[in-house]
Amino acid sequence: MCIILSYRDLIVWQKAMDLVVAVYELTELYPREEMYGLAAHTRKTSVSIPSNIAEGKLRGTRKDYRHFIVNAYASGAELETQIEIAKRLSFGKNLNLKKIDDLLEEVMKMLNTLIRKLQS
């Protein structure tokens, strides 16, 4: 059995951090005119996911923890939307988004499972 001492020990936090790095690498490829638009917003949203996981883990109650995990999950949905927008724009057609899609799907599944466990 694995003992969780810190949010850093959570696999979902680790995967969310990998997702942030992947998003930053991806948005480096966005057109210059998107650096303060879609790219900046996408980065901010991706950072919100592990940030909410960390903050929730350090809160004092299960209810607070669940609240922040739900926030992380909502940020994941927001990120999915921003990635979909990029796919639909002309510059997005030339980007390889498989890594982001796979990581985001994995993180979302893990967050969903954690939400359900914290509810019971």
PAZADO-569297 format. One record per residue: residue number from 1; x, y, z of N, C-alpha, C, O in turn. Coordinates in nm, 2 decimals. Example, Ala and Ser with C-alpha at 12.3 -4.5 7.8 and 13.67 -1.06 7.14 Angstrom:
BEGIN
- 1, 1.32, -0.57, 0.78, 1.23, -0.45, 0.78, 1.32, -0.33, 0.78, 1.42, -0.33, 0.85
- 2, 1.28, -0.22, 0.71, 1.37, -0.11, 0.71, 1.29, 0.00, 0.79, 1.34, 0.11, 0.80
END
This chain:
BEGIN
- 1, 0.08, -0.12, 0.00, 0.00, 0.00, 0.00, 0.09, 0.13, 0.00, 0.19, 0.13, 0.07
- 2, 0.05, 0.22, -0.08, 0.13, 0.34, -0.09, 0.07, 0.45, 0.00, -0.05, 0.47, 0.01
- 3, 0.16, 0.51, 0.08, 0.12, 0.62, 0.17, 0.13, 0.75, 0.10, 0.24, 0.78, 0.05
- 4, 0.03, 0.83, 0.10, 0.03, 0.96, 0.04, 0.06, 1.06, 0.15, -0.03, 1.09, 0.24
- 5, 0.18, 1.12, 0.15, 0.21, 1.22, 0.25, 0.20, 1.36, 0.20, 0.18, 1.46, 0.28
- 6, 0.20, 1.38, 0.07, 0.20, 1.51, 0.01, 0.12, 1.50, -0.12, 0.10, 1.40, -0.18
- 7, 0.07, 1.62, -0.17, 0.00, 1.62, -0.30, 0.10, 1.58, -0.41, 0.06, 1.53, -0.51
- 8, 0.23, 1.59, -0.39, 0.33, 1.55, -0.48, 0.33, 1.40, -0.50, 0.38, 1.35, -0.61
- 9, 0.28, 1.33, -0.41, 0.27, 1.18, -0.41, 0.15, 1.13, -0.50, 0.15, 1.02, -0.54
- 10, 0.06, 1.22, -0.52, -0.06, 1.19, -0.60, -0.03, 1.17, -0.75, 0.03, 1.26, -0.81
- 11, -0.06, 1.05, -0.80, -0.03, 1.03, -0.95, -0.11, 1.13, -1.03, -0.05, 1.18, -1.13
- 12, -0.23, 1.17, -0.99, -0.31, 1.26, -1.07, -0.24, 1.40, -1.07, -0.24, 1.47, -1.18
- 13, -0.17, 1.44, -0.96, -0.10, 1.57, -0.96, 0.02, 1.56, -1.06, 0.05, 1.65, -1.13
- 14, 0.09, 1.44, -1.05, 0.21, 1.42, -1.13, 0.17, 1.43, -1.28, 0.24, 1.49, -1.36
- 15, 0.06, 1.36, -1.32, 0.02, 1.36, -1.46, -0.03, 1.50, -1.50, 0.00, 1.54, -1.61
- 16, -0.09, 1.57, -1.41, -0.14, 1.71, -1.44, -0.02, 1.80, -1.46, -0.02, 1.89, -1.55
- 17, 0.09, 1.78, -1.39, 0.21, 1.85, -1.41, 0.27, 1.82, -1.55, 0.32, 1.91, -1.62
- 18, 0.27, 1.69, -1.59, 0.31, 1.66, -1.72, 0.23, 1.73, -1.83, 0.28, 1.77, -1.93
- 19, 0.10, 1.74, -1.80, 0.01, 1.80, -1.89, 0.04, 1.95, -1.91, 0.04, 2.00, -2.02
- 20, 0.08, 2.02, -1.80, 0.12, 2.16, -1.80, 0.24, 2.18, -1.89, 0.24, 2.27, -1.98
- 21, 0.34, 2.09, -1.87, 0.46, 2.10, -1.96, 0.42, 2.08, -2.10, 0.47, 2.15, -2.19
- 22, 0.34, 1.98, -2.13, 0.30, 1.95, -2.27, 0.22, 2.07, -2.33, 0.24, 2.11, -2.45
- 23, 0.14, 2.14, -2.25, 0.06, 2.25, -2.30, 0.16, 2.37, -2.33, 0.14, 2.44, -2.43
- 24, 0.25, 2.39, -2.24, 0.35, 2.50, -2.27, 0.43, 2.47, -2.39, 0.45, 2.56, -2.47
- 25, 0.47, 2.35, -2.41, 0.54, 2.31, -2.54, 0.46, 2.33, -2.66, 0.50, 2.38, -2.76
- 26, 0.33, 2.29, -2.65, 0.24, 2.31, -2.76, 0.21, 2.45, -2.79, 0.22, 2.49, -2.91
- 27, 0.19, 2.53, -2.69, 0.15, 2.67, -2.72, 0.27, 2.75, -2.77, 0.25, 2.86, -2.82
- 28, 0.39, 2.70, -2.75, 0.51, 2.77, -2.81, 0.50, 2.77, -2.96, 0.55, 2.85, -3.03
- 29, 0.42, 2.67, -3.02, 0.40, 2.66, -3.16, 0.28, 2.74, -3.22, 0.26, 2.74, -3.34
- 30, 0.21, 2.80, -3.13, 0.10, 2.88, -3.17, 0.15, 3.01, -3.24, 0.26, 3.05, -3.22
- 31, 0.07, 3.07, -3.33, 0.11, 3.19, -3.40, 0.14, 3.30, -3.29, 0.08, 3.31, -3.19
- 32, 0.23, 3.39, -3.33, 0.27, 3.50, -3.24, 0.15, 3.58, -3.19, 0.14, 3.62, -3.07
- 33, 0.05, 3.60, -3.28, -0.06, 3.68, -3.24, -0.15, 3.61, -3.14, -0.24, 3.68, -3.08
- 34, -0.13, 3.48, -3.11, -0.21, 3.41, -3.01, -0.14, 3.41, -2.87, -0.20, 3.36, -2.78
- 35, -0.02, 3.46, -2.86, 0.05, 3.45, -2.74, -0.02, 3.52, -2.62, -0.01, 3.47, -2.51
- 36, -0.10, 3.62, -2.65, -0.17, 3.69, -2.54, -0.32, 3.66, -2.54, -0.40, 3.71, -2.46
- 37, -0.35, 3.57, -2.63, -0.49, 3.53, -2.64, -0.51, 3.38, -2.60, -0.50, 3.35, -2.48
- 38, -0.53, 3.30, -2.70, -0.56, 3.16, -2.67, -0.44, 3.09, -2.60, -0.47, 3.01, -2.51
- 39, -0.32, 3.12, -2.64, -0.21, 3.05, -2.58, -0.20, 3.08, -2.43, -0.18, 2.99, -2.35
- 40, -0.21, 3.21, -2.40, -0.20, 3.25, -2.26, -0.31, 3.19, -2.17, -0.29, 3.14, -2.06
- 41, -0.43, 3.19, -2.23, -0.55, 3.14, -2.15, -0.53, 2.98, -2.14, -0.57, 2.93, -2.03
- 42, -0.49, 2.92, -2.24, -0.47, 2.77, -2.24, -0.36, 2.74, -2.13, -0.38, 2.64, -2.06
- 43, -0.26, 2.81, -2.13, -0.15, 2.79, -2.02, -0.21, 2.81, -1.88, -0.19, 2.72, -1.79
- 44, -0.28, 2.92, -1.86, -0.34, 2.95, -1.73, -0.43, 2.84, -1.69, -0.43, 2.80, -1.57
- 45, -0.51, 2.79, -1.78, -0.61, 2.69, -1.75, -0.54, 2.56, -1.71, -0.58, 2.49, -1.62
- 46, -0.43, 2.52, -1.78, -0.36, 2.40, -1.76, -0.29, 2.40, -1.62, -0.29, 2.30, -1.55
- 47, -0.24, 2.52, -1.58, -0.17, 2.54, -1.45, -0.28, 2.52, -1.34, -0.24, 2.48, -1.23
- 48, -0.40, 2.56, -1.36, -0.50, 2.56, -1.26, -0.53, 2.41, -1.22, -0.57, 2.39, -1.10
- 49, -0.51, 2.32, -1.30, -0.55, 2.18, -1.27, -0.46, 2.13, -1.15, -0.51, 2.09, -1.05
- 50, -0.32, 2.12, -1.17, -0.24, 2.07, -1.06, -0.25, 2.17, -0.94, -0.23, 2.12, -0.82
- 51, -0.27, 2.29, -0.96, -0.28, 2.39, -0.85, -0.40, 2.36, -0.76, -0.38, 2.36, -0.64
- 52, -0.51, 2.33, -0.82, -0.63, 2.30, -0.74, -0.61, 2.17, -0.67, -0.66, 2.15, -0.56
- 53, -0.55, 2.07, -0.74, -0.52, 1.94, -0.67, -0.44, 1.96, -0.54, -0.47, 1.91, -0.44
- 54, -0.33, 2.04, -0.56, -0.24, 2.07, -0.45, -0.31, 2.14, -0.34, -0.30, 2.11, -0.22
- 55, -0.39, 2.25, -0.37, -0.45, 2.33, -0.27, -0.56, 2.24, -0.20, -0.57, 2.25, -0.07
- 56, -0.63, 2.16, -0.27, -0.73, 2.08, -0.21, -0.68, 1.98, -0.12, -0.73, 1.95, -0.01
- 57, -0.56, 1.92, -0.15, -0.50, 1.82, -0.07, -0.46, 1.87, 0.06, -0.46, 1.80, 0.17
- 58, -0.42, 2.00, 0.06, -0.37, 2.06, 0.19, -0.48, 2.13, 0.27, -0.46, 2.18, 0.38
- 59, -0.60, 2.12, 0.22, -0.72, 2.17, 0.30, -0.75, 2.08, 0.41, -0.71, 1.96, 0.41
- 60, -0.81, 2.13, 0.51, -0.83, 2.05, 0.63, -0.94, 1.94, 0.63, -0.94, 1.85, 0.71
- 61, -1.04, 1.95, 0.53, -1.15, 1.86, 0.54, -1.16, 1.79, 0.40, -1.12, 1.84, 0.30
- 62, -1.23, 1.68, 0.41, -1.26, 1.60, 0.29, -1.35, 1.68, 0.20, -1.34, 1.68, 0.07
- 63, -1.45, 1.75, 0.25, -1.54, 1.84, 0.18, -1.46, 1.94, 0.10, -1.49, 1.97, -0.02
- 64, -1.37, 2.01, 0.16, -1.28, 2.11, 0.10, -1.20, 2.05, -0.01, -1.18, 2.10, -0.12
- 65, -1.14, 1.93, 0.02, -1.06, 1.86, -0.08, -1.14, 1.83, -0.21, -1.10, 1.86, -0.32
- 66, -1.26, 1.77, -0.19, -1.35, 1.74, -0.30, -1.38, 1.87, -0.38, -1.38, 1.86, -0.50
- 67, -1.41, 1.98, -0.31, -1.44, 2.10, -0.38, -1.33, 2.14, -0.48, -1.35, 2.18, -0.59
- 68, -1.20, 2.13, -0.43, -1.09, 2.17, -0.52, -1.06, 2.07, -0.63, -1.02, 2.11, -0.74
- 69, -1.09, 1.95, -0.60, -1.08, 1.85, -0.71, -1.19, 1.87, -0.82, -1.16, 1.85, -0.93
- 70, -1.31, 1.91, -0.77, -1.41, 1.95, -0.87, -1.37, 2.07, -0.95, -1.39, 2.07, -1.07
- 71, -1.30, 2.16, -0.89, -1.25, 2.28, -0.96, -1.14, 2.24, -1.06, -1.14, 2.29, -1.17
- 72, -1.06, 2.15, -1.02, -0.95, 2.09, -1.12, -1.02, 2.03, -1.23, -0.98, 2.04, -1.35
- 73, -1.13, 1.95, -1.21, -1.20, 1.88, -1.31, -1.27, 1.98, -1.41, -1.26, 1.96, -1.53
- 74, -1.32, 2.09, -1.35, -1.38, 2.19, -1.43, -1.28, 2.26, -1.52, -1.30, 2.29, -1.64
- 75, -1.16, 2.28, -1.46, -1.05, 2.34, -1.54, -1.01, 2.25, -1.65, -0.97, 2.29, -1.76
- 76, -1.02, 2.12, -1.63, -0.99, 2.02, -1.73, -1.08, 2.03, -1.85, -1.05, 2.02, -1.97
- 77, -1.21, 2.05, -1.82, -1.31, 2.07, -1.92, -1.29, 2.20, -2.00, -1.31, 2.20, -2.12
- 78, -1.25, 2.30, -1.93, -1.21, 2.43, -1.99, -1.09, 2.41, -2.09, -1.09, 2.46, -2.20
- 79, -0.99, 2.33, -2.04, -0.88, 2.31, -2.13, -0.91, 2.22, -2.25, -0.87, 2.25, -2.36
- 80, -1.00, 2.13, -2.23, -1.05, 2.05, -2.34, -1.11, 2.14, -2.45, -1.09, 2.12, -2.57
- 81, -1.19, 2.24, -2.41, -1.25, 2.33, -2.50, -1.15, 2.42, -2.57, -1.16, 2.44, -2.69
- 82, -1.05, 2.46, -2.50, -0.94, 2.55, -2.56, -0.86, 2.47, -2.66, -0.82, 2.52, -2.77
- 83, -0.84, 2.34, -2.63, -0.76, 2.25, -2.73, -0.85, 2.23, -2.85, -0.80, 2.23, -2.96
- 84, -0.98, 2.21, -2.83, -1.07, 2.19, -2.94, -1.08, 2.32, -3.03, -1.08, 2.31, -3.15
- 85, -1.07, 2.43, -2.97, -1.07, 2.56, -3.04, -0.95, 2.56, -3.13, -0.95, 2.60, -3.25
- 86, -0.83, 2.53, -3.07, -0.70, 2.53, -3.15, -0.71, 2.43, -3.26, -0.67, 2.46, -3.37
- 87, -0.77, 2.32, -3.24, -0.79, 2.22, -3.35, -0.87, 2.28, -3.47, -0.84, 2.24, -3.58
- 88, -0.97, 2.36, -3.44, -1.06, 2.41, -3.54, -1.00, 2.53, -3.61, -1.05, 2.57, -3.72
- 89, -0.90, 2.59, -3.55, -0.84, 2.71, -3.62, -0.74, 2.66, -3.72, -0.68, 2.55, -3.71
- 90, -0.71, 2.74, -3.82, -0.62, 2.70, -3.93, -0.48, 2.66, -3.88, -0.43, 2.56, -3.93
- 91, -0.42, 2.72, -3.78, -0.29, 2.68, -3.73, -0.29, 2.55, -3.66, -0.19, 2.48, -3.65
- 92, -0.41, 2.51, -3.60, -0.42, 2.39, -3.52, -0.42, 2.26, -3.61, -0.39, 2.16, -3.56
- 93, -0.45, 2.28, -3.73, -0.45, 2.16, -3.82, -0.31, 2.10, -3.85, -0.30, 1.99, -3.88
- 94, -0.21, 2.18, -3.82, -0.07, 2.14, -3.84, -0.01, 2.09, -3.71, 0.11, 2.05, -3.71
- 95, -0.08, 2.10, -3.60, -0.02, 2.06, -3.47, -0.05, 1.92, -3.43, -0.16, 1.86, -3.46
- 96, 0.04, 1.85, -3.37, 0.02, 1.72, -3.32, -0.03, 1.73, -3.17, 0.04, 1.76, -3.08
- 97, -0.16, 1.70, -3.16, -0.23, 1.72, -3.03, -0.25, 1.59, -2.96, -0.32, 1.58, -2.85
- 98, -0.20, 1.48, -3.01, -0.23, 1.35, -2.95, -0.18, 1.34, -2.81, -0.25, 1.29, -2.72
- 99, -0.06, 1.38, -2.78, 0.00, 1.38, -2.65, -0.09, 1.45, -2.55, -0.12, 1.40, -2.44
- 100, -0.13, 1.57, -2.58, -0.22, 1.65, -2.50, -0.35, 1.58, -2.48, -0.40, 1.57, -2.36
- 101, -0.41, 1.54, -2.58, -0.54, 1.47, -2.58, -0.53, 1.35, -2.48, -0.62, 1.33, -2.40
- 102, -0.43, 1.27, -2.50, -0.41, 1.15, -2.42, -0.39, 1.18, -2.27, -0.45, 1.12, -2.18
- 103, -0.30, 1.28, -2.24, -0.27, 1.32, -2.10, -0.40, 1.38, -2.04, -0.43, 1.35, -1.92
- 104, -0.47, 1.46, -2.11, -0.58, 1.53, -2.06, -0.69, 1.42, -2.03, -0.76, 1.43, -1.93
- 105, -0.71, 1.33, -2.12, -0.81, 1.22, -2.10, -0.78, 1.14, -1.97, -0.87, 1.11, -1.89
- 106, -0.65, 1.11, -1.95, -0.61, 1.03, -1.84, -0.63, 1.11, -1.71, -0.68, 1.06, -1.61
- 107, -0.59, 1.24, -1.71, -0.61, 1.32, -1.59, -0.76, 1.34, -1.56, -0.80, 1.33, -1.44
- 108, -0.84, 1.36, -1.66, -0.99, 1.38, -1.63, -1.05, 1.25, -1.57, -1.13, 1.26, -1.48
- 109, -1.01, 1.13, -1.62, -1.06, 1.01, -1.57, -1.01, 0.99, -1.42, -1.09, 0.95, -1.34
- 110, -0.89, 1.03, -1.39, -0.84, 1.02, -1.25, -0.91, 1.11, -1.16, -0.95, 1.08, -1.05
- 111, -0.94, 1.23, -1.21, -1.01, 1.33, -1.13, -1.15, 1.29, -1.10, -1.20, 1.30, -0.99
- 112, -1.22, 1.23, -1.21, -1.35, 1.19, -1.19, -1.36, 1.07, -1.09, -1.45, 1.07, -1.01
- 113, -1.27, 0.98, -1.09, -1.26, 0.87, -0.99, -1.24, 0.93, -0.85, -1.31, 0.89, -0.76
- 114, -1.15, 1.02, -0.84, -1.12, 1.08, -0.71, -1.25, 1.16, -0.66, -1.27, 1.15, -0.54
- 115, -1.32, 1.23, -0.74, -1.44, 1.30, -0.70, -1.54, 1.20, -0.64, -1.60, 1.22, -0.54
- 116, -1.56, 1.09, -0.71, -1.65, 0.99, -0.67, -1.61, 0.92, -0.54, -1.69, 0.90, -0.45
- 117, -1.48, 0.90, -0.52, -1.43, 0.84, -0.39, -1.45, 0.94, -0.28, -1.48, 0.90, -0.17
- 118, -1.43, 1.07, -0.30, -1.44, 1.16, -0.20, -1.58, 1.19, -0.16, -1.61, 1.25, -0.05
- 119, -1.67, 1.16, -0.25, -1.82, 1.18, -0.22, -1.87, 1.08, -0.13, -1.96, 1.11, -0.05
- 120, -1.82, 0.96, -0.13, -1.87, 0.85, -0.05, -1.82, 0.85, 0.09, -1.86, 0.77, 0.18
END
